[in-house]
Amino acid sequence: MVAITSGLNTPDGSAPTPISVPNDRRRSDRVFRGTARATGYATLVLLFLIGLFLLIYGFPAFHVAGFRFFTTSGFSTVGKVTHFGVAASLYGTVVVAIVALCVGAPIGIATALFLSEYCPRRLRPTLIAFVDLAAAIPSVIYGFWALAEMQTNVVGVAGFIARHFSWIPLFKVTSPTVEDSLFMAGLVVGIMIVPIVASVSREVFSLTPPGEKEGALALGATRSSMIRRVVLPFGRGGMIGAVMLGLGRALGETVAVAIILSESFFISPHILQTGGSTVAAFIALHFGSGGKLGTQALLFAGLVLFAMTLVINLIASEIVSRSRSGSGVEL
């Protein structure tokens, strides 16, 4: 019940009597609200239980290695002398994610702008469906495609960069081959995150008020100028959120990286150099092969990756939820 009172007094001067307005919420609405709320709480509980499981079963390995787990690299957990750590894998995870963002974020945002502003109306629904479905392609397909096709076509580009830009330590190569490198793995993951970045950015761009866009065009702005002054400022928060969601996907990519990347436990600033490792690929390649201590070490590595991905997705969700019209829009 909602009580509503009038600001006027009755003729005899007494206080007004509240009018009760019944809140007629249907049973189906209550069921839907309760189901949605329960699902949200269940998701939070599930995430907490996953983190707790990884912490409980992985902490014994951290107790053995201490903080050397984050400063050393390798995986030797069988025998009297044990040595394991994820320093190189953490480094490789960050490098692959950065390369993926440099490749996937611009292409994804450009795709979103094309679908929302330039694409013919007849083709738009079909192309949007194709972009959305591309996110559902399994990682193993990307990995085998990259192994069979992409490597042979991109190795020339990587070799060109290594020959002409080797004066930059990042692109210096000390071995003749550049096929199984962090750079190649980053390219594959960058292609994989394009649909995510494009889908989220397109949704945000489509929410731009038509009045603001039409007003800019009416004042003489070209379409590119309207996009630069209206659409991009309006969708700035959504674009950042889309890129960070892609970053979360890049950090956790497993199968494609395991297929394309030759594992090595060396931290090298040369991203074109053969070899490298990421946390996700490290877990996939060694799970079940290091005894009880090895399983515990991999579970704790999973906890580290879980925490990184969770933080990235939480930040992205917060930025997307705060994306609104008006700020920074100049006509």
Residue pairs with C-beta under 8 A, 6 or more apart in sequence:
1 20
1 21
1 22
1 23
2 20
2 21
2 23
3 18
3 19
3 20
3 21
4 18
4 19
4 21
5 16
5 18
5 19
6 16
6 19
7 16
8 16
9 15
9 16
10 16
10 17
47 310
50 306
51 303
51 306
51 307
51 310
54 299
54 300
54 302
54 303
54 306
55 303
57 295
57 296
57 299
58 296
58 297
58 298
58 299
58 300
58 301
58 302
58 303
59 296
59 300
60 293
60 296
61 69
61 84
61 293
61 296
61 297
61 299
61 300
62 69
62 300
64 82
64 293
65 72
65 82
65 84
65 85
65 297
68 85
69 84
69 85
69 86
69 297
69 300
70 85
70 86
70 87
70 90
71 85
71 87
72 83
72 84
72 85
72 87
73 85
73 86
73 87
73 88
73 89
73 265
73 266
73 267
73 277
74 83
74 84
74 85
74 265
75 83
75 84
75 265
75 282
75 286
75 290
75 294
75 297
76 82
76 83
76 84
76 290
77 84
77 290
77 291
77 293
77 294
77 297
78 290
78 291
78 294
82 293
84 290
84 293
84 294
84 297
86 279
86 282
86 301
86 304
87 267
88 264
88 265
88 266
88 267
88 276
88 277
89 265
89 277
89 278
89 279
89 281
89 282
89 301
90 279
90 304
91 267
92 182
92 261
92 276
92 277
92 278
92 279
93 251
93 278
93 279
93 280
93 305
93 308
95 182
95 186
95 271
95 276
96 182
96 185
96 186
96 189
96 250
96 253
96 257
96 276
96 278
97 186
97 189
97 247
97 250
97 251
98 186
99 182
99 183
99 185
99 186
99 187
99 189
99 190
99 271
100 186
100 187
100 189
100 190
100 192
100 193
100 246
100 247
100 250
101 190
101 193
101 243
101 246
101 247
101 250
102 186
102 190
103 186
103 187
103 190
103 191
104 189
104 190
104 191
104 192
104 193
104 194
104 197
104 246
104 250
105 193
105 197
105 243
105 246
107 190
107 194
107 197
107 198
108 193
108 194
108 195
108 196
108 197
108 198
108 201
108 242
108 243
108 246
109 197
109 198
109 201
109 239
109 242
111 131
111 194
111 198
111 202
112 197
112 198
112 199
112 200
112 201
112 202
112 204
112 205
112 242
113 201
113 205
113 227
113 231
115 124
115 127
115 128
115 131
115 198
115 202
116 202
116 205
116 206
116 231
117 205
117 223
117 227
117 231
118 223
119 127
128 202
131 195
131 198
131 199
131 202
132 195
132 199
134 194
134 195
135 195
135 196
135 199
138 255
139 192
139 253
139 254
139 255
139 256
140 255
140 256
140 259
142 188
142 191
142 192
142 256
143 188
143 255
143 256
143 257
143 258
143 259
143 260
144 259
146 184
146 187
146 188
146 256
146 259
146 260
147 259
147 260
150 184
150 187
150 188
151 179
151 184
151 260
154 184
154 187
155 178
155 179
158 178
158 179
158 181
158 183
158 184
158 272
159 178
161 171
161 272
162 171
162 172
162 173
162 178
162 272
165 171
166 172
166 173
169 269
169 270
170 269
170 270
170 271
171 270
171 271
171 272
172 270
172 272
172 273
173 270
173 272
173 273
174 270
174 273
175 273
175 274
177 274
178 184
178 272
178 273
178 274
179 274
180 260
180 261
180 262
180 274
180 275
181 261
181 271
181 272
181 273
181 274
181 275
181 276
182 261
182 271
182 273
182 276
183 271
183 272
184 260
184 261
185 256
185 257
185 260
185 261
185 276
185 278
186 271
188 256
188 257
188 260
189 249
189 250
189 253
189 256
189 257
190 250
192 249
192 250
192 253
192 256
193 246
193 247
193 249
193 250
196 242
196 245
196 246
196 249
197 242
197 243
197 245
197 246
199 242
200 238
200 241
200 242
200 245
200 320
201 235
201 238
201 239
201 242
203 238
204 234
204 235
204 237
204 238
204 239
204 241
204 242
204 320
204 323
205 231
205 234
205 235
205 238
207 234
207 235
207 325
208 230
208 231
208 234
208 235
208 325
209 234
209 325
212 230
212 234
212 325
212 329
212 331
213 226
213 230
213 231
215 331
216 225
216 226
216 229
216 230
216 331
217 223
217 226
219 331
221 229
221 331
229 329
229 330
229 331
230 329
230 331
232 239
233 327
233 328
233 329
233 330
234 325
234 326
234 328
234 329
235 323
236 323
236 327
236 328
237 319
237 320
237 322
237 323
237 324
238 319
238 320
238 323
240 316
240 319
241 316
241 317
241 319
241 320
241 323
242 316
242 320
244 312
244 313
244 315
244 316
244 319
245 312
245 313
245 316
247 312
247 316
248 309
248 312
248 313
248 316
251 280
251 305
251 308
251 309
251 312
252 280
252 305
252 309
253 278
253 280
254 280
254 281
254 283
254 284
255 284
257 278
257 280
257 281
258 280
258 281
258 284
258 285
261 275
261 276
261 277
261 278
261 281
262 274
262 275
262 276
263 275
263 276
263 277
263 281
263 282
263 285
264 274
264 275
264 276
264 277
265 277
266 275
268 275
268 276
279 301
279 302
279 304
279 305
280 305
282 298
282 301
283 298
283 301
283 302
283 305
286 294
286 298
287 295
287 298
288 295
290 297
290 298
